[in-house]
Amino acid sequence: MQKVELADCVHIRLAKAGISLVCHGVDLACDAGNLVYRAAREFLQAAGSHQGVDLTLEKRIPVAAGLGGGSSDAAAVLKGLNVLLGAGFSEDRLREIGKTLGADVPFFVSERSAARASGIGDILQPAASMGACWIVLANPGFAVSTKWVYENFALTTKGNPYKLGRLPRHGGGRSPGRGVHGGQFCNDLESVTLPRHPEVGAMKEELLADGATMALMTGSGPTVFGIFHDAKQAVASKDTMMRRHGGQVLVTRPLPA
């Protein structure tokens, strides 16, 4: 897992009572089912606090796109309230709370910019950051249900002889993803999402044709990413993808270690 510069913005203000949430930038439910709202509620419960909280969420990360936007927002609320309320929870404690909200939340709670995740995503081991590169994120403009993807993915049909201990070395340094066409990296969930949404596979192939050294679907999709080592090439690919597909296409960079 790798954090990137693309981010939402969460404003947290202490209030007299209750939890309120306002969302900007996308049509989202701002009720008790929203991850940001739930994060505030779970934190206050864990801290034994009756403090009120007003939350404002400015969305920049595509929704239901396999990018962990909701999880990162929830993590921001946990960390922010920990500071504002002076609760003094350790990172481990915040990760425990985060685990109840979603599998990716513990990673975003951690201070690591990159990690190898196991379990349901809550067991994190250090991994090298991707290093200097540019990442084109291409979202086709529709959502894919994570629940549906996992329900239709056969977990035990085959095994691949990957040596996970080597992944940080392959993924870090100056040339992230080089040699990926030889099969070092893959996303098994593509076997579910791509047959249902062939345009996602087409976008992935177009990123490679534009000069990306590797391209994969993010999470359960439908966003795909391509890694470029030249900024102009990345921007040119972004512009081309926008003309071809519309949707949401962005250029970002990995967060440094």
C-alpha positions in Angstrom: 0.0 0.0 0.0 1.3 3.4 -0.9 0.1 6.9 0.1 0.0 9.6 -2.5 -0.3 13.4 -2.5 -3.9 13.4 -3.7 -6.1 14.0 -0.6 -9.4 15.1 0.7 -9.7 17.9 3.3 -11.5 17.3 6.6 -12.3 20.2 8.9 -13.0 19.4 12.6 -14.4 21.8 15.1 -15.4 21.1 18.6 -19.1 21.9 19.4 -21.4 21.8 22.3 -23.2 18.6 21.6 -23.9 16.0 18.9 -22.1 15.2 15.6 -22.8 17.2 12.4 -21.3 16.6 8.9 -21.4 18.7 5.8 -19.9 17.4 2.5 -18.7 19.4 -0.4 -17.5 18.4 -3.9 -19.6 15.2 -4.4 -23.1 13.9 -3.7 -22.5 11.9 -0.5 -24.8 10.9 2.3 -23.9 13.1 5.3 -25.6 10.9 7.8 -24.6 8.3 10.5 -23.6 5.9 7.7 -20.8 8.1 6.4 -17.3 6.9 7.4 -16.3 10.3 8.6 -19.3 10.5 10.9 -18.8 7.0 12.1 -15.1 7.7 12.9 -16.1 10.6 15.1 -18.8 8.6 16.9 -16.4 5.6 17.5 -13.6 7.8 18.7 -15.9 9.7 21.2 -17.3 6.4 22.4 -13.7 5.0 22.9 -12.7 8.1 24.7 -15.8 8.2 26.9 -16.4 11.7 25.7 -19.7 13.6 25.2 -18.0 16.4 23.3 -19.9 17.7 20.3 -18.1 17.7 16.9 -18.8 19.6 13.7 -17.2 18.1 10.6 -16.8 19.4 7.0 -15.6 17.1 4.3 -14.2 18.5 1.0 -13.9 15.6 -1.4 -11.2 15.5 -4.1 -10.6 11.8 -4.2 -13.1 9.9 -6.5 -15.7 8.0 -4.5 -16.1 4.2 -4.6 -13.0 4.1 -6.9 -10.6 1.7 -5.1 -8.5 4.6 -3.8 -9.2 4.4 -0.1 -10.6 7.9 0.1 -13.2 7.2 2.7 -10.7 5.2 4.8 -8.2 8.1 4.7 -10.9 10.6 5.8 -11.9 8.4 8.7 -8.3 8.1 9.8 -7.9 11.9 9.6 -10.9 12.2 12.0 -9.4 9.7 14.5 -6.0 11.5 14.5 -7.5 14.9 14.6 -9.9 14.3 17.5 -7.0 12.6 19.4 -5.2 15.9 19.2 -8.1 18.2 19.8 -9.5 16.3 22.8 -6.0 15.5 24.2 -7.1 11.8 24.5 -3.5 10.6 24.2 -4.4 7.4 22.3 -1.3 5.6 20.9 -1.1 4.8 17.2 -1.8 1.2 18.0 -5.0 2.2 19.8 -6.1 4.4 16.9 -5.5 1.5 14.5 -7.7 -0.7 16.7 -10.5 1.8 16.5 -9.9 2.2 12.8 -10.1 -1.5 12.2 -13.7 -1.4 13.3 -14.4 1.2 10.5 -12.7 -0.5 7.6 -9.8 -2.7 6.5 -7.8 0.2 5.1 -8.2 2.7 7.9 -5.3 1.3 10.0 -2.9 2.0 7.1 -4.0 5.6 6.9 -3.7 6.0 10.7 -0.1 4.9 10.5 2.7 7.4 9.9 4.2 5.2 7.2 4.0 6.3 3.6 4.1 2.7 2.4 3.5 -0.6 4.0 2.9 -4.3 3.2 -0.5 -5.2 4.6 -1.8 -8.6 5.6 -4.7 -10.0 7.6 -7.7 -7.8 6.6 -5.3 -4.9 6.0 -4.6 -4.2 9.7 -1.3 -6.0 10.0 1.3 -3.6 8.6 5.0 -4.2 7.9 7.4 -1.5 6.7 7.9 -1.2 2.9 10.0 1.1 0.8 8.2 4.1 -0.7 7.9 4.1 -4.5 10.4 6.9 -4.8 10.4 9.7 -7.3 7.8 9.2 -10.0 4.5 10.5 -11.3 1.2 8.5 -11.1 -1.7 8.9 -13.5 -5.0 7.9 -11.9 -7.8 7.3 -14.3 -11.3 6.8 -13.1 -14.0 6.0 -15.8 -16.7 7.9 -13.9 -18.7 5.1 -12.4 -18.5 3.2 -9.1 -17.8 -0.5 -8.5 -19.1 -2.1 -5.3 -16.2 -3.5 -3.2 -18.7 -5.9 -1.6 -19.7 -7.2 -5.0 -16.1 -7.7 -6.2 -15.1 -9.7 -3.1 -18.3 -11.8 -3.2 -17.4 -12.8 -6.8 -13.7 -13.4 -6.2 -12.6 -17.0 -5.7 -10.0 -16.9 -3.0 -8.7 -20.4 -3.3 -8.7 -21.4 -7.0 -5.0 -21.0 -7.5 -1.8 -20.1 -5.9 1.1 -18.0 -7.2 4.7 -18.4 -5.9 5.2 -14.8 -4.9 7.9 -14.0 -2.3 6.3 -11.1 -0.4 9.6 -10.3 1.4 11.0 -9.1 -1.9 8.2 -6.8 -2.9 9.5 -3.7 -1.0 12.8 -4.0 -2.9 11.0 -4.4 -6.3 8.6 -1.6 -5.5 11.0 1.0 -4.1 14.0 2.8 -5.3 14.5 4.7 -8.5 12.5 2.5 -10.9 9.2 1.5 -9.4 7.4 -1.1 -11.4 10.0 -1.8 -14.0 9.8 -5.4 -15.1 6.2 -5.6 -14.1 5.3 -7.0 -17.5 7.2 -10.1 -16.5 4.6 -10.7 -13.8 6.2 -9.3 -10.6 3.0 -7.3 -9.8 -0.6 -8.0 -10.3 -4.1 -7.3 -8.9 -6.1 -10.5 -8.6 -9.3 -8.5 -8.3 -9.0 -7.5 -11.9 -10.3 -11.0 -12.8 -13.6 -9.9 -11.4 -13.9 -6.3 -12.3 -12.5 -6.3 -15.9 -14.9 -8.8 -17.4 -17.8 -6.8 -16.1 -16.3 -3.5 -17.1 -14.0 -4.0 -20.1 -13.4 -0.3 -20.4 -11.3 -0.5 -17.2 -9.0 -3.0 -18.9 -8.8 -0.7 -22.0 -7.8 2.2 -19.9 -5.0 0.1 -18.3 -3.7 -0.9 -21.7 -3.8 2.7 -22.9 -1.7 3.9 -20.0 0.9 1.3 -20.9 0.7 2.5 -24.6 1.2 6.1 -23.4 4.6 5.0 -21.8 3.7 3.9 -18.3 6.3 1.5 -16.9 3.4 -0.4 -15.2 -0.4 -0.1 -14.9 -2.8 -1.8 -12.7 -6.3 -1.4 -11.3 -6.4 0.1 -7.8 -8.0 -2.1 -5.2 -11.4 -3.4 -6.4 -11.5 -0.7 -9.0 -12.6 0.9 -11.2 -9.7 3.3 -11.1 -6.5 2.3 -12.8 -3.1 3.8 -12.3 0.0 4.1 -14.4 3.5 4.9 -13.2 5.6 7.4 -15.2 9.2 8.6 -14.8 8.8 11.7 -16.9 6.4 14.5 -15.7 5.6 15.7 -19.3 4.8 12.2 -20.4 2.5 11.8 -17.4 0.6 15.0 -18.1 0.3 14.1 -21.8 -1.2 10.8 -20.9 -3.6 12.4 -18.5 -4.8 14.8 -21.2 -5.1 12.0 -23.7 -7.1 9.8 -21.3 -9.4 12.7 -20.6 -10.2 13.2 -24.3 -10.7 9.4 -24.8 -12.8 8.6 -21.7 -13.8 11.7 -19.7 -14.4 10.6 -16.1 -11.7 11.8 -13.7 -8.0 11.7 -14.6 -5.4 13.1 -12.2 -1.7 13.2 -11.9 -0.2 12.8 -8.4 3.0 11.6 -6.7 3.9 9.1 -4.0 4.4 10.5 -0.5 8.1 10.2 0.4 9.3 7.8 3.1 
